[in-house]
Amino acid sequence: MGRLLVVVGLLLVAGGALLMAGVPLGRLPGDLVFRRGNTTLYLPLATCVLASIVLTLLLAFLRR
């Protein structure tokens, strides 16, 4: 449990550092944005798939 908390904390720090550096997270080509009038619907499909792949690989690596 402790190792998982450390990894999650490091991922949050890395994500924050990327955001502070100006890297646009969540704007991949597969992310959908629908705008109509005053309403905007954002569906981050590609971002979710990428996050799922990264987390799956990371957790598989930590299990060994």
N, CA, C and O atoms as a GROMACS GRO file, in nm:
protein
  256
    1MET      N    1   0.083  -0.119   0.000
    1MET     CA    2   0.000   0.000   0.000
    1MET      C    3   0.087   0.125   0.000
    1MET      O    4   0.056   0.223  -0.069
    2GLY      N    5   0.196   0.123   0.077
    2GLY     CA    6   0.284   0.239   0.084
    2GLY      C    7   0.349   0.269  -0.049
    2GLY      O    8   0.362   0.386  -0.088
    3ARG      N    9   0.390   0.163  -0.120
    3ARG     CA   10   0.455   0.184  -0.251
    3ARG      C   11   0.356   0.246  -0.350
    3ARG      O   12   0.394   0.332  -0.430
    4LEU      N   13   0.232   0.203  -0.345
    4LEU     CA   14   0.129   0.258  -0.434
    4LEU      C   15   0.107   0.407  -0.406
    4LEU      O   16   0.093   0.486  -0.500
    5LEU      N   17   0.102   0.445  -0.280
    5LEU     CA   18   0.084   0.586  -0.245
    5LEU      C   19   0.202   0.671  -0.293
    5LEU      O   20   0.183   0.784  -0.338
    6VAL      N   21   0.322   0.617  -0.282
    6VAL     CA   22   0.440   0.690  -0.330
    6VAL      C   23   0.432   0.708  -0.482
    6VAL      O   24   0.462   0.817  -0.532
    7VAL      N   25   0.394   0.605  -0.554
    7VAL     CA   26   0.384   0.614  -0.699
    7VAL      C   27   0.277   0.714  -0.740
    7VAL      O   28   0.298   0.795  -0.830
    8VAL      N   29   0.163   0.710  -0.675
    8VAL     CA   30   0.055   0.804  -0.707
    8VAL      C   31   0.102   0.947  -0.679
    8VAL      O   32   0.074   1.038  -0.757
    9GLY      N   33   0.171   0.967  -0.569
    9GLY     CA   34   0.223   1.100  -0.538
    9GLY      C   35   0.323   1.148  -0.642
    9GLY      O   36   0.320   1.265  -0.681
   10LEU      N   37   0.411   1.060  -0.686
   10LEU     CA   38   0.509   1.097  -0.789
   10LEU      C   39   0.441   1.129  -0.922
   10LEU      O   40   0.483   1.219  -0.994
   11LEU      N   41   0.335   1.054  -0.955
   11LEU     CA   42   0.261   1.085  -1.078
   11LEU      C   43   0.193   1.221  -1.070
   11LEU      O   44   0.190   1.295  -1.168
   12LEU      N   45   0.139   1.254  -0.953
   12LEU     CA   46   0.077   1.386  -0.936
   12LEU      C   47   0.180   1.498  -0.948
   12LEU      O   48   0.154   1.601  -1.009
   13VAL      N   49   0.297   1.476  -0.889
   13VAL     CA   50   0.403   1.577  -0.898
   13VAL      C   51   0.448   1.593  -1.043
   13VAL      O   52   0.468   1.706  -1.089
   14ALA      N   53   0.465   1.481  -1.114
   14ALA     CA   54   0.507   1.489  -1.254
   14ALA      C   55   0.402   1.559  -1.340
   14ALA      O   56   0.436   1.641  -1.425
   15GLY      N   57   0.274   1.529  -1.317
   15GLY     CA   58   0.167   1.596  -1.392
   15GLY      C   59   0.163   1.745  -1.362
   15GLY      O   60   0.143   1.825  -1.453
   16GLY      N   61   0.181   1.783  -1.236
   16GLY     CA   62   0.184   1.924  -1.200
   16GLY      C   63   0.302   1.996  -1.263
   16GLY      O   64   0.288   2.110  -1.308
   17ALA      N   65   0.417   1.930  -1.267
   17ALA     CA   66   0.535   1.991  -1.329
   17ALA      C   67   0.513   2.011  -1.479
   17ALA      O   68   0.554   2.113  -1.534
   18LEU      N   69   0.448   1.915  -1.544
   18LEU     CA   70   0.420   1.931  -1.686
   18LEU      C   71   0.322   2.045  -1.711
   18LEU      O   72   0.339   2.121  -1.807
   19LEU      N   73   0.222   2.058  -1.626
   19LEU     CA   74   0.127   2.168  -1.642
   19LEU      C   75   0.194   2.303  -1.620
   19LEU      O   76   0.167   2.399  -1.691
   20MET      N   77   0.282   2.310  -1.520
   20MET     CA   78   0.352   2.436  -1.493
   20MET      C   79   0.447   2.471  -1.606
   20MET      O   80   0.473   2.589  -1.631
   21ALA      N   81   0.501   2.369  -1.676
   21ALA     CA   82   0.592   2.393  -1.787
   21ALA      C   83   0.517   2.434  -1.914
   21ALA      O   84   0.580   2.474  -2.013
   22GLY      N   85   0.385   2.424  -1.913
   22GLY     CA   86   0.307   2.468  -2.028
   22GLY      C   87   0.274   2.357  -2.125
   22GLY      O   88   0.229   2.385  -2.236
   23VAL      N   89   0.297   2.232  -2.088
   23VAL     CA   90   0.264   2.120  -2.177
   23VAL      C   91   0.112   2.101  -2.174
   23VAL      O   92   0.055   2.081  -2.067
   24PRO      N   93   0.048   2.105  -2.289
   24PRO     CA   94  -0.098   2.093  -2.293
   24PRO      C   95  -0.143   1.948  -2.272
   24PRO      O   96  -0.145   1.870  -2.367
   25LEU      N   97  -0.180   1.913  -2.151
   25LEU     CA   98  -0.232   1.779  -2.123
   25LEU      C   99  -0.382   1.778  -2.150
   25LEU      O  100  -0.451   1.875  -2.120
   26GLY      N  101  -0.431   1.669  -2.207
   26GLY     CA  102  -0.573   1.656  -2.231
   26GLY      C  103  -0.621   1.717  -2.361
   26GLY      O  104  -0.741   1.740  -2.378
   27ARG      N  105  -0.532   1.744  -2.451
   27ARG     CA  106  -0.572   1.798  -2.582
   27ARG      C  107  -0.514   1.713  -2.693
   27ARG      O  108  -0.446   1.764  -2.783
   28LEU      N  109  -0.540   1.585  -2.686
   28LEU     CA  110  -0.490   1.493  -2.787
   28LEU      C  111  -0.586   1.489  -2.905
   28LEU      O  112  -0.701   1.531  -2.892
   29PRO      N  113  -0.540   1.439  -3.020
   29PRO     CA  114  -0.626   1.438  -3.139
   29PRO      C  115  -0.757   1.360  -3.123
   29PRO      O  116  -0.854   1.391  -3.192
   30GLY      N  117  -0.762   1.261  -3.036
   30GLY     CA  118  -0.885   1.183  -3.018
   30GLY      C  119  -0.982   1.240  -2.917
   30GLY      O  120  -1.089   1.182  -2.896
   31ASP      N  121  -0.948   1.352  -2.854
   31ASP     CA  122  -1.038   1.416  -2.758
   31ASP      C  123  -1.144   1.495  -2.834
   31ASP      O  124  -1.114   1.569  -2.927
   32LEU      N  125  -1.268   1.479  -2.792
   32LEU     CA  126  -1.380   1.542  -2.863
   32LEU      C  127  -1.432   1.663  -2.786
   32LEU      O  128  -1.446   1.658  -2.663
   33VAL      N  129  -1.459   1.771  -2.858
   33VAL     CA  130  -1.515   1.891  -2.798
   33VAL      C  131  -1.637   1.932  -2.881
   33VAL      O  132  -1.626   1.953  -3.002
   34PHE      N  133  -1.751   1.943  -2.815
   34PHE     CA  134  -1.874   1.987  -2.882
   34PHE      C  135  -1.915   2.120  -2.821
   34PHE      O  136  -1.927   2.133  -2.699
   35ARG      N  137  -1.936   2.220  -2.906
   35ARG     CA  138  -1.978   2.352  -2.860
   35ARG      C  139  -2.108   2.390  -2.930
   35ARG      O  140  -2.120   2.380  -3.053
   36ARG      N  141  -2.205   2.432  -2.851
   36ARG     CA  142  -2.331   2.478  -2.906
   36ARG      C  143  -2.384   2.587  -2.814
   36ARG      O  144  -2.422   2.560  -2.700
   37GLY      N  145  -2.386   2.706  -2.863
   37GLY     CA  146  -2.433   2.819  -2.782
   37GLY      C  147  -2.342   2.842  -2.663
   37GLY      O  148  -2.220   2.856  -2.678
   38ASN      N  149  -2.400   2.844  -2.544
   38ASN     CA  150  -2.323   2.866  -2.422
   38ASN      C  151  -2.275   2.736  -2.358
   38ASN      O  152  -2.218   2.739  -2.248
   39THR      N  153  -2.298   2.622  -2.423
   39THR     CA  154  -2.266   2.493  -2.364
   39THR      C  155  -2.147   2.431  -2.436
   39THR      O  156  -2.140   2.432  -2.559
   40THR      N  157  -2.053   2.375  -2.359
   40THR     CA  158  -1.939   2.303  -2.414
   40THR      C  159  -1.932   2.166  -2.349
   40THR      O  160  -1.936   2.156  -2.226
   41LEU      N  161  -1.922   2.062  -2.429
   41LEU     CA  162  -1.909   1.925  -2.381
   41LEU      C  163  -1.773   1.874  -2.425
   41LEU      O  164  -1.742   1.874  -2.544
   42TYR      N  165  -1.692   1.830  -2.329
   42TYR     CA  166  -1.557   1.784  -2.356
   42TYR      C  167  -1.548   1.635  -2.320
   42TYR      O  168  -1.573   1.598  -2.205
   43LEU      N  169  -1.514   1.550  -2.417
   43LEU     CA  170  -1.499   1.406  -2.396
   43LEU      C  171  -1.354   1.368  -2.423
   43LEU      O  172  -1.315   1.354  -2.539
   44PRO      N  173  -1.273   1.349  -2.319
   44PRO     CA  174  -1.131   1.319  -2.337
   44PRO      C  175  -1.105   1.170  -2.363
   44PRO      O  176  -1.043   1.104  -2.280
   45LEU      N  177  -1.150   1.118  -2.476
   45LEU     CA  178  -1.137   0.976  -2.505
   45LEU      C  179  -0.991   0.934  -2.519
   45LEU      O  180  -0.949   0.837  -2.455
   46ALA      N  181  -0.913   1.002  -2.600
   46ALA     CA  182  -0.774   0.965  -2.622
   46ALA      C  183  -0.691   0.981  -2.495
   46ALA      O  184  -0.602   0.901  -2.468
   47THR      N  185  -0.720   1.083  -2.416
   47THR     CA  186  -0.648   1.104  -2.291
   47THR      C  187  -0.676   0.991  -2.194
   47THR      O  188  -0.585   0.945  -2.125
   48CYS      N  189  -0.799   0.944  -2.187
   48CYS     CA  190  -0.834   0.833  -2.098
   48CYS      C  191  -0.767   0.704  -2.142
   48CYS      O  192  -0.718   0.628  -2.058
   49VAL      N  193  -0.763   0.678  -2.272
   49VAL     CA  194  -0.697   0.557  -2.322
   49VAL      C  195  -0.548   0.562  -2.291
   49VAL      O  196  -0.490   0.462  -2.248
   50LEU      N  197  -0.485   0.676  -2.313
   50LEU     CA  198  -0.342   0.691  -2.285
   50LEU      C  199  -0.314   0.674  -2.136
   50LEU      O  200  -0.217   0.607  -2.099
   51ALA      N  201  -0.395   0.735  -2.052
   51ALA     CA  202  -0.376   0.721  -1.907
   51ALA      C  203  -0.395   0.576  -1.864
   51ALA      O  204  -0.322   0.528  -1.777
   52SER      N  205  -0.489   0.507  -1.922
   52SER     CA  206  -0.513   0.367  -1.890
   52SER      C  207  -0.393   0.280  -1.928
   52SER      O  208  -0.353   0.193  -1.851
   53ILE      N  209  -0.337   0.304  -2.043
   53ILE     CA  210  -0.220   0.226  -2.088
   53ILE      C  211  -0.101   0.252  -1.996
   53ILE      O  212  -0.032   0.158  -1.956
   54VAL      N  213  -0.077   0.378  -1.965
   54VAL     CA  214   0.037   0.412  -1.878
   54VAL      C  215   0.020   0.352  -1.740
   54VAL      O  216   0.115   0.295  -1.686
   55LEU      N  217  -0.098   0.363  -1.682
   55LEU     CA  218  -0.121   0.307  -1.549
   55LEU      C  219  -0.114   0.155  -1.549
   55LEU      O  220  -0.064   0.096  -1.453
   56THR      N  221  -0.162   0.090  -1.654
   56THR     CA  222  -0.154  -0.055  -1.664
   56THR      C  223  -0.008  -0.101  -1.669
   56THR      O  224   0.030  -0.196  -1.600
   57LEU      N  225   0.072  -0.035  -1.750
   57LEU     CA  226   0.214  -0.070  -1.758
   57LEU      C  227   0.286  -0.043  -1.627
   57LEU      O  228   0.369  -0.123  -1.585
   58LEU      N  229   0.255   0.067  -1.563
   58LEU     CA  230   0.319   0.102  -1.437
   58LEU      C  231   0.284   0.002  -1.327
   58LEU      O  232   0.372  -0.042  -1.254
   59LEU      N  233   0.158  -0.033  -1.315
   59LEU     CA  234   0.117  -0.128  -1.212
   59LEU      C  235   0.169  -0.268  -1.241
   59LEU      O  236   0.201  -0.342  -1.148
   60ALA      N  237   0.179  -0.308  -1.368
   60ALA     CA  238   0.236  -0.437  -1.403
   60ALA      C  239   0.385  -0.439  -1.366
   60ALA      O  240   0.436  -0.542  -1.321
   61PHE      N  241   0.453  -0.328  -1.384
   61PHE     CA  242   0.594  -0.319  -1.348
   61PHE      C  243   0.612  -0.324  -1.197
   61PHE      O  244   0.707  -0.386  -1.149
   62LEU      N  245   0.524  -0.262  -1.123
   62LEU     CA  246   0.535  -0.260  -0.976
   62LEU      C  247   0.501  -0.395  -0.914
   62LEU      O  248   0.550  -0.426  -0.806
   63ARG      N  249   0.421  -0.475  -0.981
   63ARG     CA  250   0.384  -0.605  -0.928
   63ARG      C  251   0.501  -0.703  -0.928
   63ARG      O  252   0.504  -0.797  -0.848
   64ARG      N  253   0.597  -0.683  -1.016
   64ARG     CA  254   0.709  -0.777  -1.027
   64ARG      C  255   0.812  -0.753  -0.926
   64ARG      O  256   0.913  -0.823  -0.922
   0.00000   0.00000   0.00000
